[in-house]
Amino acid sequence: MSMGDNEVAEFLDHLVLEGNVAPKTQSVALNALAFLYKHIVKNELSKDLIFVRSKRQPKLPVVMTPLEVKQVMSFMDKRYYLIAGLMYGSGLRVMEAVQLRVQDIDFDYKCIRIWNGKGNKHRVVTLAEELIPMLRNQIIQADEYLQLDLQNEQYSGVWMPNALARKYPSANKSLAWQYLFPSHKLSGDPETGEIRRHHFHHTGVRKAVKAAAKKANLTKPITPHTFRHSFATHLLQSGADIRTVQSQLGHTDVKTTQIYTHVLQQGANGVTSPLSKIL
């Protein structure tokens, strides 16, 4: 292959200047080409390639007001109401919420333990006391499913990470390790074919949130992640320290959390509109 550094740099430039691709798209292309040249062509690309890098403009998160949160939750399907409460009340991502295990809820200290969140990080977040009765009922439902499953000879227990499955071979059939939001039906494990009960699918939550926002007549683009954005913003509004909010959200860099201070500094919370001075 006669093409090398120059041609690769030109292609990466083309992706940005002509294709207007996102940074991740350009990064994937670069990694694929680096692999091709290193392992297939056997002519490794220079580590000092000079090309135009795609830059993503920072996005301000969409945030609901407390009243809007209340309105959306009032229209949530009962099946997903508690998940919405956890996303807003504890700042959980949708996948963190649906993947919760029974033992992750600590009623004594009113907290929730999140394992292997984004970036494979663990953290402890606050638990709204008002959700405790619903959580206890949800655990009862999870136990009812478990007792039903244990009567099924084909049931192989809930999925567990390999290391834990080997260390605690019987834990997959204990209540503590069951998903807090178990699926309504059993399914085959895509890797092993074993019969298990999975957790709620995140698409169901997304559809429920979208439907509730529509019924609430909100014009903002509301998604499950909007609850997390609102959680962070409202915490800061109530006087919480930004480091505390950073810890609750699981952000590695406080700069990521500071985007919510930017939201608060807009409009009436930061700059007084000149129109207000003449009307």
N, C-alpha and C positions, 0 to 999 in steps of 0.2 A: 504493500500500500504506500503510494507516494505522498498522500496527504498527511499533514502533521499539525504542529502547533498553530501555524498561521491559519489553516483552513478551519480548525476547531474554534479558534478565536473569532473568525469571521462568522461562523455559524451561530455562536453564542451572541454576537452583536446583532445578527439578523433576528434572532428570537425576541430581543428586546425592542430594537428600533423599528422593525417591521411587524412583528407578531404581537408586540405589547404584552408579553407573557408575564405572569406573576413570578416573584423570586423563587418560589418552590419549584415551579415548572422549569426554570432555567437551571436550578440546582440539580434536579433529577437528570436533565439532559447532560450536564457536565459530569455527573457521577457515572452515568452510563457510558459516556465516551471514554472516561478515564479507565473504566473497567475493560472496555473493548481494546484500547491501545496497550494496556498493561498485560492482560491475560490472553488475548487473542492475537493481536498484531505483534506483541512482544517488543513494542517500541514505546516505552512509557512517555506520557506527555510531560512537558515542563511544569514545574510547580509554580512558575512565575508567569503564567499566562496573563496577558493583558487584554481585557475585554470589558465592554460596557455591562455593568451589573444592574439587574432589575432592582428597583427600590419600591417597597410597598409603602404607600401613604398611610400614616396611622389613622385608625378609625375610632371615632368616638362611639362608645357603646350606647345602645338604645336602653333607656331607663324608664320604668313606669313610676308614677307617683304612688304613694301608699293607697290612695283611693282606687287607682286603676288596678293595683294588685288585688285589692279586695273584690273589685268587680269581676276580674277574670276568674278568680278562685270561686266566686259564687256560681259561675257557669261551668266549672270543671266537672267532667264526668266523675261520678262517685268513685269509680275504679282507680282514677288517677289523682284524686284530690290530695291524698296524703303525700304523694310524690311531689306535687306542686308545692305543698307546704314545706317539705324538706329542702327543695331547691331554693325557695325564698327565705325560709327560716334559718337555714344552715349554710347557704351559699354553695350547695352541691351542684356539680355538673350532672347532666341527665344520666350519663352512664354510671357515675358514682352512686346515684340514687337507686337505679334499678339493680345494681350489683351488690347492694348491701346484704350482709348476712345477719341473721338474728343476733349473734353475739356482738355485732358492731355497735349495738345500741346500749349505752350505759345509763340506766335510769337513775342510779345513785348519784352520779356526778353530772347528770344532765348534759351529756356530750355524746358525740358520734365519732367512732374511729374509722378513718378512711385509709384503706390499704391500697398501695400501688395506684395512686391517682395519676394525673398527667405528669409525665416525666418520671414515672415509677416511684413517686414520693408518697410517704405516709404523713398523715396529719390528724389532729383532733379538733373537731369543730363544735360549736355550741348547739344545744338542742332546746328548742322552744318548749317550755313546760306544757303549753296548751296542746301539743301534739301527742303527749304521753298516752292519754286514753286510747287514741286511735292506733298508736303504735302497739299497745298491748293487745288490742283486738286483732291487729294484723299478724302478730306473732301466734295468736290462737288459730287463725286461719292457716298459717304456714304449718302449724303442728297437725291440724286436721288433714292437710294434704299429705304430710309425712306418714301419719298413721295409716292412711289409705294406701300409700305407695309401699309401705313395709309388708302389706299383704300380697303384693305382686311379686311373684318369684323372679320375674325378669328385671325388676328394679335394681339398678346398680349403685344407687346413692347419688347425691349431688356431686357435680364436678368440683374437683379440688386441684390446685397446682400439684405437679408431680412430686416435688420434694415433700409437701405436706401429706399427700396421699400415701407416700411410703412411710412417713414418720408416724402418722395416725391412721392406720388402715381401717379402723371402724368409725372414724369421725364423720365420714360422708353420709352416715345414716343417723346422725345425732341431730337434735333440733338446733343446737347452737350454730352448726355449719350450714343450715338450710338458708336459701335465699329468702330475704324478708318479703319480697314480692314475687312469689312463685307463679310460673305460667299455669294456665288452667288445664293444660294437657301435657302428657309425657311425650318425649321425642327422643330420637336416636342421636347419640353423640356423633358429630360429623367425623371425628378422628378414629373412634373405636367401634362405633355402632352400638354401644351399650345404651340401655334405656335409662334416661335420666329426666328430671324435671328442671327445666331452665328457668330463668327469671323473665320478667316482663320485657318485651322488646321496646327499644327506645323510640321506634317509629310510632308506636301507639301513643306514647306520651306526647310526641310532637304534634300528632294529629289532634289530640285532645286539647292541647294548649291553643292551637290555631283555631279550633272550633269555638273554644271559650272566648278567645279574644274577639272573634267575629260577632258572637252573641252580645258581647259587652260594647260593641260598636266602637272599638278602638281603631284609629287609623294608623297607629304605630305598627311597624313590623315586629310582632311579638313571637318569640320562640322560647323553648325551655331555658336557653341561656340568658334570656332577658330577666328571668327571676334572679339569677346569680348576679347579674349587673346591678339589679335593683337592691339586692341584699347589701352589696358593698357600698353603694352610694348612700343608702339610708343609714348604714352604720356610721359612716363618716359624718353625715348630717346630724346624727344624734350625739356627736362628740367623741367617737371612738378614735384612738390613735391609729395612724396609718400603718404602723408596724403590727398592730393587733389585727387590722383588716388583712394585711399581707399574710399573716400567719393563718388566719381563717380561710383565706382563698387558696393557700398553698403556693403562692408566687415565690420563685427563687429570688427575683430581683424586685426591689421596691419600686423601681421605675415602671414596672408593669402595673402595679397597684395605683400609681399616681395618675393614671388615666382617669380615675374616678374623681380626683380632685379637680381635674380639668372640666369635667362635667358640671361640678358644683360651681365653678367659677364663671359659667356661662350665664347670660341673661341677668335676672334680678339678683342672683346670688353673687354676682361679680361686678358687672358693668351696668350702670344706669343708662338706659336708652335716652338719647337726646329728645326723642318724641315725648317722653314723660315730662320734660321741662316746659313744653309749650301747650300741652293739653290738660 
